[in-house]
Amino acid sequence: MTMTILRDGELAQDHWTVLEDGVGDIASAGNRVIVTLTRWRAEREALLAAHAAVGVLVPNTADIEAIYPGIRDRPLIALQFPAFTDGRALSQAVVLRKRLGFRGELRAVGDVIRDLVFWLGRCGFDSIVPRKDQSLEGCRAALAELTVAYQAAADEHAPVWIRRRTARAAAH
Amino acid sequence: MYRYDDTDRALLRQRVEQFRDQTRRFLAGELTEEEYRHLRLRNGLYQQRFAPMLRISVPYGLLESAQLRKMAHLVRKYDKGYAHFTTRQNIQLNWPKLEQVPDILGELAEVQLHGIQACGNDTRNITSDYLAGAAADEHIDPRPYCELLRQFITLHPEFYWLPRKFKFGFTGAAVDRAATRTNDVAVHLVRRKDGAVGYRFFVGGGLGRQPMLGQEMNAFVPESDLLRYSCAILRTFNRFGRRDNIHKARIKIVLREWGYERFRAAIEEEYARIKWSVEGEELLLLPEDIERVRAHFTAPPYRPASATRADLAGLAARDAGFAAWIKRNVRAHKMPGYRVVFVSLKAPDRVPGDCTAEQFEALAELCDAYSFGELRSTYDQNLVLADVAERDLHELWRKLDAAGLATPNIGLVTDIVCCPGLDLCGLANAGSVGPAQDIYRRFDALESQYEIGPIRITISGCMNGCGHHSVGHIGILGVDKHGEEWYQVTLGGSAGNDAAIGERIGRALARDEIADGVERLIRGYLELRCDEDETFIECYRRVGMAPFKTRLYESESEAAAA
């Protein structure tokens, strides 16, 4: 069964399956699976042998820089929002994108409400799984709620002080 | 004054529309109460006991006349004709209607005001020296740096959902007039011996439960690295601040639990990593960035030659009211011929910090006429006209007096700092305005106030400490004991350069004991001081708690002895 999520700012069918810890029959889980960091570390070879693609779900308490060598080649990293007010994974995302240079799919999962989506987009998440009761269309629209920003994050914005610097140089 | 450009204006407009939609969805039942709570807080909207409260950020305490006129209009149109100045230099509307708040924010946006991050677990409005640019003891004007940091922290996506509120305080002067070390981060602008400008960072201050003063984390961060170092602190807090217990979620708790060395090492390591990455490039401030913002805060066109008034002393000699006001509410200015004028919001029988629509209008007119169109709010809940020519002082005094804004009590016993307390606030355990008025009435006679001299009484209605009780010379904290209002008294707190957290003196006082209790403490001081020049706080530091304690509870010790 596929589900609809937001990918690259658009509604998209998702083809990843979450493989819960303790589920034994990894082969039956599908082609593309997401496993916890613990399971990835323990069963890396078996998982790679059984699936075309393996993504990793990282707890928001993990030191992302310390664990990155073990997950840098993953096609997908999922970060967790146990509550939409818990912003720890936002820092993990920014560090992954800006400092560590992760270019794979970066996914937000958990208590993702429409009003968190804008901030996720700015912090470099290109894959957003809204909470089940949320309007997907609303979530998509939320990505563009604010089109101006002061600071750079992990999106296309240059910080306003650099834009003003450049604007002034161009005016001279 | 910082002037918005198209970017600033567009951001504010879009933000108002974002909140309008969130409010619409809440009223339509699409957002739960709890979800909407976090969204409205980030737009300055609290739910108080009887009505919502809208907190309006006043960036580093700087206001101009158009904003004051707008406030007069808003409090008439949407509220009960008055607003309240807070200890964070902000303004609160006490009775707006929820469904009208988006409209209020829309009107505020027309004059560069908003409630963004005025509440909630995010980076709050930056507080700073209310004499910035005017003080003789200032080495560097903090306002351009406050503005640059304001832009960095406003709607920062990574730091929008912090573990708890997070406050910055700035100063660039010898005297700390912004209680900077009571903030999560204090930034002191410094100039090194070689002339280089930089920042001395303190981290881990905070009032409320377990009040603490910020500790020095870095004695000199270079001028280019304001945002880099701030980012390092914020990221460390976002990652490691506790989220399991709201009472242990401030950064001061991380510092306490880790210890100074580990905490400092973590900040420095993150700072180093930021410096040597793409982010470091983006966060680096060039001298031209700072100059561009500094150009918004140039000195007003002073005209010292025509500003002086030779017969000021003569005028004062003929008019005791004017003389008292000059002595108590007027201070020296760095520019010859100019003075700093305090506007007292502590008139008799008024709520400390309250300001009516008529007073907002009068202030707009007065700052246009006498202080280059600007007004500052202070952390003591008063206002300041920072650039007044001597020749205008007498006229200004008459007009302030007519508006009820010239009570000559700045820094004295009736200049009481006080949160709204149980009269309005949903968090409060006890009233704070009532006790403030009791104390005020007891010492209302100006002659006795003058004899007592400088003293700072601060009152909070709960331990969140908006009334800054823990840094008052006499601090009063309202507590609830089995449904009754009681008050704990602390002595020896200070928010200035000699910042200190006050110490509990003994058993709490009942509501009707407060005025008597404070009077006994002050009578004690008058007996104990070595001469008239020794202030209350100096005296307390010399003699210690014991003689004050004996005096406060004297009837009880007599009873025990008998």
Interface residues (C-beta under 8 A of the other chain):
Chain A: E65 F84 T85 D86 G87 R88 L90 S91 A93 V94 K98 R99 I113 D115 L116 F118 W119 R122 C123 E145 L146 T147 V148 A149 Y150 Q151 A152 A153 A158 P159 V160 W161 I162 R163 R164 R165 R168
Chain B: D5 T7 A10 L11 Q14 R15 Q18 D21 Q22 L31 E35 H38 L39 N121 L148 Q151 F152 T154 L155 H156 P157 E158 F159 Y160 W161 L162 R235 N238 R239 R243 R273 S277 V278 E279 E282 L283 L285 L286 E288 D289 R292
